[in-house]
Structures are given as C-alpha cells and as structure tokens.
Amino acid sequence: MSSDIFRRLHPNFLPYVKAVLSNGHIGVIGGPVRFAEPLSGCISSRQKENNCDRFKIHIPYAGRNISWQIIFNSQNVDEPPDFIFGQDDEEFVPELEEIKCLVNWNPGDENSLLYVLREIVCLYREHQQTLLEVNPRFQFEYTSLLDTKIYADFEVHQGRKVPGVRDVPINFLIRLPINFHELPEFIIKENPGEDVAILLVSYQNQAATKILPQLYLSPRIEHALGGSSSLRIPSFPADSCLLDYIPHVCELLQNMVEQISKGYRRRKEYIAAFLSHYGKSVLEYDIEGFYKISFLFENYDFFCTVHIELPTYFPREQPVIHFQSIYHFDVYGKPFSSVIRNYPYSPRWTGNEMAQRVE
C-alpha cells in the first residue's frame, strides 16, 4: 500500500485501515488487500493532508482482484461508511439489513471496517453463486464442493459478460486441506504467515472444454517443498469434475510433505552416524537442516577436506561427496577439488551402514 493513504487519510479513519492491513483475513487467501486513491468529499480541500474520507480497496478474490470504493463522512466521523461496488459488480446490491456489522457500526472499534468487509465478501460469494444457476455444470461443481465440508472453503467468480462475447471465464479458488505440521520447523521458522495451499481452477468457457488448474502455496511452504519448479500438478481432464480432481492434487501435495519430513529425519540420522564415526575430524556441519557436513582428513601427512552434501529428497537421492585439496589449485586459482558420485550406496541402508560403506 502506498504511504500516500497514510499521509492523506483523515485521522479518524486511519485506524480502520491499519486494522484491516494488520489483522485482516478476508476470503480464502486472506490478503493482502490494498488501499489506494484517497480522496476528500470536500471539494475545497481535496489536496490537503489528513482530510481524505474515501478510498478504494482491492481484495484478492477467486484469482482476481475486486475493487470497491469505501466512503466515510469527514463531517460526521461516527457514521458508518457507504460502498460503491463498481461497474464489474453492478448486479451486486446487498440489502443493508444483511450487513449486521454495518447496521450496528461501532465507531470506537478499530476492527469495525474489517468486520463489515468480511460480511460483504460472504454476501458477494453468495451473489456469485446465483450467477452460476443458469449453467447446470457449474452449479453442480459449486453445490458438490459445498456439500463435502472438506473442500467447502472456496470462492467462485464469473467474469463480467461483454456484449457480443458468449463465453466468460469461471474461476473456482479452493483452499486445500493439507496437513503441513509434519514439515520440519527449521524450514519455516523464519517465514511468517499462515501455511496454505490454494488451487485455482479456471474454466475458460461455459462449455468447460478448456480448463486451467494452477496451484498456489504460501512462500514458506513453497520454499519447503523445493520451489515452484518442483510443484507440477496434473492437467484437468475434460471429462472430470472438481470432486474427482482435487483429491489427486491433495494426495500429491501430502506425499511431498511426507517425503520432505522423511528426508529431514534420515539426513539427521546420517549426520549423527558420521559424527559418531569421524567426530574428531569434523570441521562443521549443518545443525538445522542437516544438509552438509565437512571433515579434515589426514593420510601420511597429506591433508584434504571432504564435504558431503545431502539432497532435499534424501535418501531417495544419493549424497554428493567433494574432495578438496588444501595444497593444490586449479587454473582459476581455486583449491583443486574432485566430485565423487559413484560409491557404494543404497537408500535402504541405515545411517551407520552408509557411514561405514563410504570408507
């Protein structure tokens, strides 16, 4: 969010905005929302600082951003705000009595705007569902997800109809029920935020003949699973439905989480075994992720360093061993080194057996 809104917004309304930014969980993704275009309803003082009483809010929703204008009254700061929902949502006209937190607006509670936005987004979701009623396929997808309870945390959005254009895209954004608790704490401890996996399924036409699925993970989960390049989900079969497709994606993700967790435990066992066998020669090792251990070995007064690097998906993937001379240099002036990949190894061996056989 631009600092412009902090500088220009009326001080009575600024706490509402800050509360939304700091505590707001709106919709399936839960943010981040953006505030922009602060304006004043008083024409004579529109350029003054600390005077603006209206602004736009951009909310992530079902793979898109919905933009609404929020209008306060600087002449009566205790009044609840009005909303303008914009051209893309002309059919969305919720009844005032349906927005309980707006009817019972509490100007002394800095979270009042947050509560109102959450209610309106829920009403907006219901409105989007009514737009699907003309298409039995999408109505089925909606009701079947809602009935499962497991995948009921989702949003749906139908694009705005344009004259002369028959097809408008339909987006389903589903929060996947993945258990991330088994992931090692060291991977995620420095990455704040909630652990989420979101599946966006975009139907490009009303006949549902072109379907584009995309997977979105919170940053620390994506990092834990090895980055976006390793996250490939299957294509969406044309003759399938969401309830058939979603479990396959969930199973894929859950298996990846289990592999990462297993790899962490096995790397820890591997490092412990090498510490036990060669503890006196250890230079350093990774005490958090257990990805690397280094030694200084001596043989007939010849010294060299040995670095063992363990991959993320150990023991399925074999560790790489680097031998590095402390005396000799290559043509680039760097210590001469040699990489060893062909040595006795089996992913079924225990850490102790790996340490013994690598000799």
C-alpha angles and dihedrals in degrees: 000000000000117000085229092087092052090052098044105033120104108259093236092061099039095082090059091054093046091049091054091049096047103035105017120129104173120169131339097313094039099218163244094226120188132214120206147156101041112199139174124234089213107084095199094059105032094125096051122106122245091022108094116114102174135054144152126261123204114203125188107236130168094335094314139079117247114203123206132170119233117204123196126176115241089192090061109024094181094064118103117249128260123226133218111195098195138227096300090058103039091134092054105095109150119195114252093231089058090064099071096177090054093049089048095040113174110201091190094061113081089203093060094101091047091054092049093049092051091053093047092049089053090052089047090055090053089049091052090052091057089056089061095056093090091061114061093198095057093039088055092049091051098047094042092054091047092050095052094065086201094078097025094115098089144115131219129199132183117204120242114274114243121203110257094017114103101189127058123181121255119207127200114190111191129186107222119224097231121158107226096170093101093063112108113262093228091066096058108024096099095045113081124207139066122304107243140159116201127190118203115195113186120193105203095199141020092253090059092227094132116048125174118194121194130181122216124190131186110257099256093048091050089050092048092052093052103266135291094297091070095048106088116156124194121263118260111256113231092229094049134091133215094262090056096044104042096062090057091055091046091050091049092052095043091051090052091051090051092049092051091049092047091047091053092052093047093047089052090051091047094051091047091053093051090048089053094049100037104017095135091058098049117123098178143325139194106265095185109041098015090222098134144025128181131200139187110218130187128203119176091336092311113122130198137162123238122202121192117197120195119205125230093251096049130179091029087056118051122242118249119231121208121196113199127187119222091201108043133062133199126232090278094057094252124127110276112253139178128203119220119200102147106077135116108294142151126173087220094064121100120244091258093053091049091052092049097046096047089068 
